[in-house]
Amino acid sequence: MAGARVDGRVARGNQTRRLVLGRTMDIASVEGLDGLSIGRVATELGLSKSGVFALFGSKEEMQLATIRAARAVYARRVVHPAEEVPPGVGRVRELCASYLAYSRGRTFRGGCFFTAVAAEFSARDGAVRDAVAAARAEWIGCVRGVIQEARDLGELRADVDVPQLAFELAALLEMANADSVLHRDDGGYGRAARAIDERLAAATPGG
Amino acid sequence: MAGARVDGRVARGNQTRRLVLGRTMDIASVEGLDGLSIGRVATELGLSKSGVFALFGSKEEMQLATIRAARAVYARRVVHPAEEVPPGVGRVRELCASYLAYSRGRTFRGGCFFTAVAAEFSARDGAVRDAVAAARAEWIGCVRGVIQEARDLGELRADVDVPQLAFELAALLEMANADSVLHRDDGGYGRAARAIDERLAAATPGG
């Protein structure tokens, strides 16, 4: 019985944590991670400040938990759909298309979570910056990885510079997100898709 | 004499204003425009809070004045050097090179001022967001303008899609800035320069 009560408390705690992190991800995507405060989140969700505090212990821990939760969402929406496609150029295309759909569909209210918080923290120091940098490095590593696979399979030319092509594709994706969020101009999604097609065509054997 | 005293006060006021805006541009480039508060700026510069308040009247006015000052710096460092080169592909190249030098040389402590604050305010509403969006729109307009000139002169192919090419060049420039500021990896400057060369070569008649 004591075990069941503890399990019930843990389940409620986990549920509250998910509720809180859903809100903190949306706030951070619009206003940045600095916009998060335990008091504000508690008020918005009708929870007690002490209850939210007990879940995280500090504002910084809440920021870090928000980044981890956003990484999981990003993996599910952008990375996993590409992993369901066989390795090769098709997977590179799918990864780019998933990112554009993730940004355009406003998975997070303020567009791409990581673009929003990267600029906010990039020039600072500390654990939050390091977590943001690690998440972005993981993303760039993912883009490089799918390009490398495609090259290893002979679907991209052997002389393709993998970090260079990854840099160019990631730049186009982020620019489409920025145009849409800042200028409310969705034309960038088509421009990015067209430029990515051209880059991949040029990197294809005989292309 | 009364006129001279007033002139002296105005001159001192302008000097203080420049001092304050120099600091607020650096703070905003690292921590964003939300990092600005009249009290903080006064403390950091050893000025009275009421004196700084008298210069701007509100935090929002200080943010807007900071954006205007940063636009002037950006024009001087990025746009004007390109205007000193004759219209054509050379001016497009110079504009891109000036941006990369402006970012790499940390004209602002946190890298490109507008990239830093665009992500911060892009998903919000209000006068600060509008000013940031106007500054970025002006920049994209400038990139399109120099490409259009080059096309009109026949130095770029007649079928070059001007907004498309401007989107691609601006994306590469911003990505180089982001890599340098967030990952402290300056490799993006070379990657951006290489990709820009390739895009312009492909857009050149016979290219």
Interface residues (C-beta under 8 A of the other chain):
Chain A: S29 V30 E31 G32 D34 G35 R109 G110 G111 T115 A116 V117 A118 A119 E120 S122 A123 R124 V132 A133 R136 A137 P163 Q164 F167 E168 A170 A171 L172 E174 M175 A178 D179 V181 L182 H183 G187 G188 R191 A192 R194 A195
Chain B: S29 V30 E31 G32 D34 G35 R109 G110 G111 T115 A116 V117 A118 A119 E120 S122 A123 R124 V132 A133 R136 A137 P163 Q164 F167 E168 A170 A171 L172 E174 M175 A178 D179 V181 L182 H183 G187 G188 R191 A192 R194 A195
